[in-house]
Amino acid sequence: MAETSPARILTEARREFAQRGFAAARLQDIAARAELSHPTLLYHFGSKEGLYAAVIEQAVSDWAETTSEAITTGLEGFEQVAALIDAGFEFFASHRDFVVIVRREAIEGGGRLEQAMADHMRPFLDAAVDFLRREMAAGRLREHDPVEVMQLCYSALLTYFSDARFRARLLDEDPLTPVAGRHFRDALTGILRAALEPAPALEARR
């Protein structure tokens, strides 16, 4: 099925904002690549600010949907944490433009991302933190600050993709191949398992 006009605009806008940043992005260029007129773009999104907000909201909504599915699987203990890691990895792997936009926002400090992130992600964060607290209270995970656990997971995954080019030069290997991605996921999962899984469960795996 062919993309609708708004969907085509959002696809091209993600690329433009990722490549050039908010200030340098041109609506005329986005419209041209979407094979639409500049007035059509404005009809759907109103302004550059409106388009940028829509790009962010769409990506964050996709992120929340992906991770929400991962925390409603009925898994317990560390297996649920591992499912969250896999979901986060797959999201960032398929939304690399969004990764660049997030990093640009962090560096440029434009303040355009924070509210959308908070509005869309807070319910997911609350659910994930509640899950971790329940599992820790039940003895299925070791005691750690659940907010910081989530922050560590998010930071590790985001950095893997945002720093992919530097990592490729540093290690002389492409981190975006399926083999490299699986190796990273296994390493991250192993480190977190050692930190979070209770000793009896770890011993049973050996």
TORRO-8408 format. One line per field, with one value per atom (N, C-alpha, C): atom name; x, y, z. Coordinates in Angstrom, 1 decimal, padded with zeros to 4 digits. Layout:
// residues N
a = [CA,...];
X = [X,...];
Y = [Y,...];
Z = [Z,...];
This chain:
// residues 206
a = [N,CA,C,N,CA,C,N,CA,C,N,CA,C,N,CA,C,N,CA,C,N,CA,C,N,CA,C,N,CA,C,N,CA,C,N,CA,C,N,CA,C,N,CA,C,N,CA,C,N,CA,C,N,CA,C,N,CA,C,N,CA,C,N,CA,C,N,CA,C,N,CA,C,N,CA,C,N,CA,C,N,CA,C,N,CA,C,N,CA,C,N,CA,C,N,CA,C,N,CA,C,N,CA,C,N,CA,C,N,CA,C,N,CA,C,N,CA,C,N,CA,C,N,CA,C,N,CA,C,N,CA,C,N,CA,C,N,CA,C,N,CA,C,N,CA,C,N,CA,C,N,CA,C,N,CA,C,N,CA,C,N,CA,C,N,CA,C,N,CA,C,N,CA,C,N,CA,C,N,CA,C,N,CA,C,N,CA,C,N,CA,C,N,CA,C,N,CA,C,N,CA,C,N,CA,C,N,CA,C,N,CA,C,N,CA,C,N,CA,C,N,CA,C,N,CA,C,N,CA,C,N,CA,C,N,CA,C,N,CA,C,N,CA,C,N,CA,C,N,CA,C,N,CA,C,N,CA,C,N,CA,C,N,CA,C,N,CA,C,N,CA,C,N,CA,C,N,CA,C,N,CA,C,N,CA,C,N,CA,C,N,CA,C,N,CA,C,N,CA,C,N,CA,C,N,CA,C,N,CA,C,N,CA,C,N,CA,C,N,CA,C,N,CA,C,N,CA,C,N,CA,C,N,CA,C,N,CA,C,N,CA,C,N,CA,C,N,CA,C,N,CA,C,N,CA,C,N,CA,C,N,CA,C,N,CA,C,N,CA,C,N,CA,C,N,CA,C,N,CA,C,N,CA,C,N,CA,C,N,CA,C,N,CA,C,N,CA,C,N,CA,C,N,CA,C,N,CA,C,N,CA,C,N,CA,C,N,CA,C,N,CA,C,N,CA,C,N,CA,C,N,CA,C,N,CA,C,N,CA,C,N,CA,C,N,CA,C,N,CA,C,N,CA,C,N,CA,C,N,CA,C,N,CA,C,N,CA,C,N,CA,C,N,CA,C,N,CA,C,N,CA,C,N,CA,C,N,CA,C,N,CA,C,N,CA,C,N,CA,C,N,CA,C,N,CA,C,N,CA,C,N,CA,C,N,CA,C,N,CA,C,N,CA,C,N,CA,C,N,CA,C,N,CA,C,N,CA,C,N,CA,C,N,CA,C,N,CA,C,N,CA,C,N,CA,C,N,CA,C,N,CA,C,N,CA,C,N,CA,C,N,CA,C,N,CA,C,N,CA,C,N,CA,C,N,CA,C,N,CA,C,N,CA,C,N,CA,C,N,CA,C,N,CA,C,N,CA,C,N,CA,C,N,CA,C,N,CA,C,N,CA,C,N,CA,C,N,CA,C,N,CA,C,N,CA,C,N,CA,C,N,CA,C,N,CA,C,N,CA,C,N,CA,C,N,CA,C,N,CA,C,N,CA,C,N,CA,C,N,CA,C,N,CA,C,N,CA,C,N,CA,C,N,CA,C,N,CA,C,N,CA,C,N,CA,C,N,CA,C,N,CA,C,N,CA,C,N,CA,C,N,CA,C,N,CA,C,N,CA,C];
X = [000.8,000.0,000.9,000.6,001.4,001.2,002.3,002.2,001.3,000.6,-000.2,000.7,000.2,001.0,001.7,000.9,001.6,002.7,002.5,003.5,004.7,004.6,005.7,006.5,005.8,006.4,007.2,006.6,007.3,008.6,008.5,009.6,010.8,010.5,011.6,012.0,011.1,011.4,012.4,012.2,013.1,014.5,014.7,016.0,016.6,015.8,016.3,016.7,015.9,016.2,017.5,017.6,018.7,020.0,019.9,021.1,021.6,020.6,020.9,020.6,019.8,019.4,018.2,017.6,016.3,016.6,017.6,017.8,018.1,018.9,019.3,018.3,017.4,016.5,015.6,015.2,014.4,013.1,012.0,010.7,010.6,011.1,011.0,011.7,012.9,013.6,012.8,012.2,011.4,010.3,009.5,008.4,008.8,009.9,010.4,010.7,011.4,011.7,010.5,009.5,008.2,007.3,007.8,007.1,005.7,005.8,004.6,005.0,004.0,004.3,004.5,005.2,005.4,004.1,003.1,001.8,001.1,001.3,000.7,001.3,002.6,003.3,002.8,002.6,002.1,000.7,-000.1,-001.5,-001.6,-000.6,-000.7,000.0,001.0,001.8,001.9,001.6,001.5,002.8,003.8,005.1,006.2,007.5,008.6,008.5,008.1,008.0,007.0,005.8,004.8,005.3,006.0,006.5,007.5,008.4,009.4,008.8,007.8,007.0,006.4,005.8,005.2,006.2,007.4,008.4,008.8,009.0,009.4,008.3,007.0,005.9,005.7,005.8,005.6,006.7,008.0,009.0,008.9,008.6,008.4,007.2,006.2,005.0,005.3,006.1,006.5,007.4,008.2,009.1,008.3,007.3,006.5,005.7,005.2,004.4,005.2,006.4,007.3,007.7,008.1,008.5,007.3,006.1,005.0,004.6,004.7,004.5,005.4,006.7,007.7,007.4,006.7,006.5,005.1,004.4,003.1,003.1,004.3,004.4,004.2,004.1,003.9,005.2,006.3,007.6,007.9,008.8,009.2,010.7,011.1,012.5,013.3,014.5,015.5,015.0,014.2,013.8,012.9,012.2,011.5,012.4,013.5,014.5,015.2,015.5,016.1,015.2,013.9,012.9,012.9,013.0,013.1,014.3,015.4,016.7,016.5,016.0,015.7,014.8,013.7,012.8,013.4,014.2,014.9,015.9,016.6,017.6,016.9,015.8,015.2,014.6,014.1,013.5,014.6,015.7,016.8,017.4,017.5,018.0,017.1,015.8,014.9,014.5,015.1,014.8,016.1,017.1,018.4,018.4,017.5,017.3,016.9,016.0,015.6,016.7,017.6,018.8,019.6,019.8,020.6,019.9,018.6,017.8,017.9,017.8,018.0,019.3,020.4,021.7,021.9,021.3,021.4,020.7,019.6,018.8,019.7,020.3,021.1,022.3,022.9,024.0,023.6,022.6,022.2,021.3,020.7,019.9,018.7,018.0,016.9,015.7,015.5,014.3,013.1,013.3,012.1,011.7,012.6,012.3,011.8,012.2,011.9,010.5,009.6,008.2,007.5,007.9,007.3,007.8,009.1,009.6,008.9,008.7,008.1,006.6,005.9,004.5,004.3,005.1,004.9,005.5,006.7,007.5,007.2,006.7,006.5,005.6,004.5,003.7,004.5,005.3,006.1,007.1,007.8,008.8,008.2,007.1,006.4,006.1,005.6,005.3,006.5,007.6,008.8,009.4,009.4,009.9,009.1,007.8,006.9,007.2,007.4,007.7,009.0,010.1,011.3,011.2,010.4,010.2,009.5,008.5,007.8,008.7,009.5,010.4,011.5,012.0,013.0,012.4,011.1,010.5,010.2,009.9,009.6,010.9,012.0,013.3,013.7,013.0,013.4,014.5,014.7,015.8,016.5,017.8,018.5,018.1,018.3,017.9,018.9,018.3,019.1,018.0,018.5,017.6,016.9,015.6,015.0,015.0,015.0,015.1,016.5,017.5,018.9,019.1,018.5,018.6,018.0,016.9,016.3,017.1,017.7,018.6,019.8,020.4,021.6,021.2,020.1,019.7,019.5,018.8,018.5,019.8,020.7,021.9,022.8,022.9,023.8,023.2,021.9,021.4,021.5,021.1,021.2,022.6,023.6,025.0,025.5,025.1,025.6,025.3,024.1,023.7,024.2,024.2,024.6,026.1,026.9,028.3,028.8,027.9,028.3,029.4,029.5,030.6,031.9,031.9,033.1,033.6,032.6,033.0,033.6,033.0,033.5,035.0,035.3,036.7,037.6,037.1,037.9,038.2,037.3,037.4,037.6,037.5,037.7,036.7,035.5,034.4,033.1,032.1,030.9,029.9,029.5,028.7,027.2,026.9,025.5,025.2,026.1,025.8,025.0,024.3,023.5,024.4,025.5,026.4,026.9,027.4,027.9,026.8,025.6,024.4,024.1,024.1,023.8,024.9,026.2,027.3,027.1,026.7,026.5,025.3,024.2,023.1,023.4,024.1,024.5,025.4,026.3,027.2,026.5,025.6,024.8,023.9,023.2,022.4,023.1,024.3,025.2,025.6,026.0,026.4,025.2,024.1,022.9,022.4,022.5,022.1,023.0,024.3,025.2,024.8,024.4,024.0,022.7,021.7,020.3,019.8,020.3,019.7,020.3,019.4,019.8,020.8,021.7,022.8,022.3,021.3,020.8,020.5,019.9,019.5,020.8,021.7,023.0,023.7,023.8,024.5,023.8,022.5,021.8,022.1,022.5,022.9,024.3,025.1,026.5,026.6];
Y = [-001.2,000.0,001.2,002.2,003.4,004.3,005.0,005.8,007.0,007.4,008.7,009.9,011.0,012.2,012.5,012.5,012.8,011.8,010.5,009.5,009.7,010.1,010.4,011.6,012.6,013.8,013.4,012.6,012.3,011.5,010.6,009.8,010.6,011.6,012.5,013.5,013.9,014.8,014.2,012.9,012.3,012.3,012.0,012.0,013.4,014.4,015.8,016.3,016.1,016.6,015.8,014.5,013.8,014.2,014.5,014.9,016.3,017.2,018.7,019.4,018.7,019.4,020.2,020.7,021.4,022.8,023.5,024.9,024.9,023.9,023.9,023.2,022.4,021.7,022.6,022.3,023.1,022.4,023.0,022.4,022.2,023.1,023.0,021.7,021.4,020.1,018.9,019.0,017.8,017.6,018.6,018.5,017.9,018.4,018.0,016.5,016.0,014.6,013.7,014.3,013.6,013.7,014.4,014.6,015.3,016.3,017.1,018.6,019.4,020.8,021.3,022.5,023.1,023.4,024.0,024.3,023.0,021.9,020.6,020.2,020.4,020.1,021.0,022.2,023.2,022.9,022.4,022.0,020.9,020.0,018.8,019.1,020.0,020.1,021.6,022.5,023.9,024.7,024.1,024.8,023.8,024.3,023.5,022.9,023.7,023.3,022.2,022.3,021.3,020.0,020.1,018.9,018.2,019.0,018.4,017.7,018.3,017.7,016.4,016.4,015.2,014.0,014.4,013.4,012.7,013.6,013.1,012.3,012.8,012.1,010.7,010.6,009.3,008.3,008.8,007.8,007.4,008.4,008.0,007.1,007.4,006.5,005.1,004.9,003.6,002.9,003.7,003.2,002.7,003.5,003.1,001.9,001.8,000.6,-000.6,-000.5,-001.7,-002.2,-001.3,-001.7,-002.1,-001.5,-001.9,-003.3,-003.7,-005.1,-006.0,-005.6,-006.4,-006.6,-005.7,-005.8,-006.4,-006.9,-007.5,-008.9,-009.6,-010.9,-012.0,-011.5,-012.5,-013.1,-012.7,-013.2,-012.7,-013.4,-013.0,-012.9,-012.2,-012.1,-011.5,-012.1,-011.5,-011.8,-012.8,-013.0,-011.9,-011.2,-010.0,-008.9,-008.7,-007.7,-008.0,-009.2,-009.6,-009.2,-009.4,-009.1,-007.6,-006.8,-005.4,-004.9,-005.6,-005.2,-005.5,-006.7,-007.1,-006.1,-005.7,-004.8,-003.4,-002.9,-001.7,-001.7,-002.8,-002.9,-002.9,-003.6,-003.7,-002.3,-001.6,-000.3,000.6,000.8,001.7,001.2,-000.1,-000.6,-000.1,000.0,000.3,001.8,002.6,004.0,004.8,004.6,005.2,006.7,007.2,008.6,009.3,008.6,009.1,009.1,008.1,008.1,009.4,009.7,010.9,012.2,012.2,013.4,013.5,012.4,012.5,013.0,012.6,013.0,014.5,014.9,016.4,017.2,016.7,017.5,017.6,016.5,016.5,017.5,017.6,018.5,019.9,020.1,021.5,022.1,021.2,021.8,022.6,022.1,022.9,022.9,021.9,021.8,021.3,020.9,020.5,019.0,018.2,016.8,016.4,017.2,016.7,016.5,017.4,017.2,016.0,015.9,014.7,013.4,013.4,012.2,011.9,012.9,012.7,012.3,013.0,012.7,011.2,010.8,009.4,008.3,008.6,007.5,007.4,008.4,008.2,007.0,006.8,005.6,004.3,004.2,003.0,002.9,004.0,004.0,003.6,004.1,003.8,002.3,001.8,000.3,-000.5,-000.2,-000.9,-000.9,000.3,000.5,-000.3,-000.3,-001.0,-002.5,-003.0,-004.4,-004.8,-003.9,-004.2,-004.3,-003.3,-003.3,-004.6,-005.0,-006.2,-007.4,-007.5,-008.7,-008.7,-007.5,-007.4,-007.8,-007.3,-007.6,-009.1,-009.7,-011.2,-012.0,-011.4,-012.1,-012.7,-012.3,-012.8,-012.0,-010.8,-009.9,-009.4,-009.1,-008.5,-007.0,-006.5,-005.2,-004.2,-003.3,-002.2,-001.1,000.2,001.3,001.0,000.8,000.4,001.5,002.8,003.9,003.9,003.7,003.6,002.4,001.3,000.1,000.5,001.1,001.5,002.5,003.5,004.5,003.8,002.8,002.1,001.4,000.7,-000.1,000.9,002.0,002.9,003.6,004.0,004.6,003.7,002.5,001.5,001.3,001.1,000.8,002.0,003.2,004.4,004.7,004.6,004.9,003.9,002.6,001.7,002.1,002.7,003.1,004.5,005.4,006.8,006.9,006.0,006.0,004.9,004.4,003.3,003.6,004.8,005.1,005.2,005.8,005.9,004.5,003.7,002.3,001.5,001.7,001.0,001.4,002.7,003.1,002.6,002.6,002.2,000.8,-000.1,-001.5,-002.2,-001.4,-001.9,-003.0,-002.8,-003.7,-002.9,-003.4,-002.7,-003.2,-002.3,-002.7,-002.9,-002.6,-002.6,-003.9,-004.9,-006.2,-007.0,-007.9,-008.8,-009.5,-010.0,-010.7,-009.8,-008.6,-007.7,-007.2,-007.0,-006.7,-007.7,-009.0,-010.1,-010.2,-010.0,-010.0,-009.0,-007.8,-006.7,-007.0,-007.5,-007.8,-008.9,-009.9,-011.0,-010.5,-009.6,-009.0,-008.1,-007.3,-006.4,-007.3,-008.3,-009.1,-009.9,-010.4,-011.1,-010.2,-009.0,-008.1,-007.8,-007.5,-007.2,-008.4,-009.6,-010.8,-011.0,-010.8,-011.0,-010.0,-008.8,-007.8,-008.0,-008.5,-008.5,-009.9,-011.0,-012.3,-012.8,-013.3,-013.8,-014.9,-015.1,-016.1,-017.5,-018.0,-019.4,-019.6,-018.6,-018.7,-018.7,-017.9,-017.9,-019.2,-019.7,-021.0,-022.1,-022.1,-023.1,-023.1,-022.0,-021.9,-022.4,-022.5,-022.9,-024.5];
Z = [000.0,000.0,000.0,-000.9,-001.0,000.3,000.7,001.9,001.6,002.6,002.5,002.5,002.1,002.1,003.4,004.6,005.8,006.2,005.8,006.1,005.3,004.0,003.2,003.7,004.1,004.7,005.9,006.8,008.1,007.8,006.8,006.5,006.0,005.1,004.6,005.7,006.5,007.6,008.6,008.9,009.9,009.3,008.0,007.4,007.4,007.0,007.0,008.3,009.3,010.7,011.2,010.9,011.4,010.7,009.4,008.7,008.9,009.0,009.1,010.4,011.2,012.5,012.2,013.3,013.2,012.5,012.9,012.4,010.9,010.4,009.0,008.1,008.6,007.8,007.0,005.8,004.9,004.6,004.8,004.5,003.0,002.2,000.8,000.3,000.9,000.5,001.0,002.1,002.6,001.7,001.4,000.5,-000.9,-001.4,-002.7,-002.7,-001.7,-001.6,-001.4,-000.7,-000.6,-001.8,-002.8,-004.1,-003.8,-003.0,-002.7,-002.7,-002.7,-002.7,-001.3,-001.2,000.1,000.8,000.1,000.7,001.2,000.6,001.0,002.4,002.5,003.7,004.9,004.6,005.6,005.9,005.0,005.2,006.3,006.2,007.1,008.5,008.5,009.7,010.2,009.4,009.9,009.8,010.3,010.4,010.6,010.6,010.8,012.3,013.2,014.6,014.7,014.0,014.0,013.4,012.3,011.7,012.6,013.2,014.1,015.2,015.8,016.9,016.5,015.3,014.8,014.6,014.1,013.9,015.2,016.2,017.5,018.1,018.1,018.7,018.0,016.7,016.0,016.5,016.6,016.9,018.4,019.3,020.7,020.9,020.2,020.2,019.8,018.7,018.3,019.3,020.0,021.0,022.2,022.6,023.7,023.4,022.2,021.8,021.8,021.2,021.2,022.6,023.5,024.8,025.7,025.4,026.2,025.9,024.6,024.2,025.0,025.2,025.8,027.3,027.9,029.4,029.7,028.7,028.9,028.4,028.4,027.9,029.0,030.2,031.3,031.8,031.3,031.8,033.2,033.9,035.2,035.3,036.4,036.7,035.5,035.4,034.4,033.0,032.7,031.4,030.8,031.7,031.3,031.0,031.8,031.5,030.1,029.9,028.6,027.4,027.6,026.6,026.3,027.4,027.2,026.4,026.7,026.0,024.5,024.2,022.8,022.1,022.8,022.2,022.0,022.9,022.8,021.6,021.5,020.5,019.1,019.0,017.7,017.3,018.3,018.0,017.5,018.2,017.8,016.4,016.2,014.9,013.8,014.0,012.9,012.9,013.9,014.0,014.1,013.2,013.4,013.2,012.4,012.3,013.6,014.3,015.6,016.6,016.5,017.4,017.2,015.9,015.6,016.1,015.9,016.4,017.9,018.7,020.1,020.5,019.8,020.2,019.8,018.7,018.3,019.4,019.9,020.9,022.2,022.5,023.7,023.6,022.4,022.3,022.1,021.2,020.9,022.0,022.8,023.9,023.5,022.4,021.9,022.7,023.6,024.4,023.7,022.4,021.7,021.9,022.5,022.6,024.0,025.0,026.4,026.7,026.3,026.7,026.0,024.7,023.9,024.6,024.9,025.6,026.9,027.7,029.0,028.8,027.9,027.7,027.3,026.3,025.7,026.5,027.1,027.8,029.2,029.9,031.4,031.7,031.1,031.4,031.3,030.2,030.0,031.1,031.4,032.5,033.8,034.1,035.4,035.5,034.3,034.3,034.5,033.8,033.9,035.3,035.9,037.2,038.2,038.1,038.9,038.8,037.6,037.4,038.1,037.9,038.6,040.1,040.6,042.1,042.6,041.8,042.2,042.2,041.1,041.0,042.0,042.4,043.4,044.8,045.0,046.3,046.4,045.3,045.2,045.3,045.2,045.2,043.9,042.8,041.5,040.8,041.3,040.9,042.1,042.0,043.1,043.2,044.5,044.8,044.1,043.3,042.7,042.5,042.3,042.0,040.6,040.5,039.3,038.2,038.7,037.7,037.1,037.9,037.3,036.4,036.7,035.9,034.5,034.5,033.2,032.4,033.2,032.6,032.0,032.6,032.1,030.8,030.8,029.6,028.5,028.7,027.6,027.1,028.0,027.6,026.8,027.3,026.5,025.1,025.0,023.7,022.8,023.3,022.4,022.0,022.9,022.6,021.5,021.6,020.6,019.2,019.0,017.7,017.4,018.3,018.0,017.8,018.4,018.2,017.2,016.4,015.5,014.6,014.0,013.1,013.8,015.0,015.8,016.2,016.6,017.0,015.9,014.7,013.5,013.2,013.4,013.2,014.3,015.5,016.7,016.7,016.3,016.4,015.0,014.0,012.6,012.3,012.7,012.4,012.4,011.5,011.4,012.5,013.5,014.6,014.2,012.9,012.5,011.7,011.6,011.1,012.1,011.6,012.5,013.5,013.1,014.0,015.1,014.7,015.7,016.7,016.1,017.0,018.0,017.6,018.5,019.5,019.2,020.1,021.2,020.8,021.7,022.7,022.1,022.9,023.9,023.5,024.4,025.5,025.2,026.2,027.2,026.7,027.6,028.5,027.9,028.6,029.7,029.4,030.3,031.5,031.2,032.3,033.2,032.6,033.4,034.2,033.6,034.3,035.5,035.4,036.5,037.7,037.3,038.3,038.9,038.1,038.6,039.0,038.4,038.7,040.0,040.9,042.2,042.0,043.0,043.0,042.7,043.3,043.0,041.5,040.9,039.5,038.6,039.0,038.3,038.4,039.6,039.8,039.0,038.9,038.2,036.7,036.2,034.8,034.5,035.5,035.3,035.2];
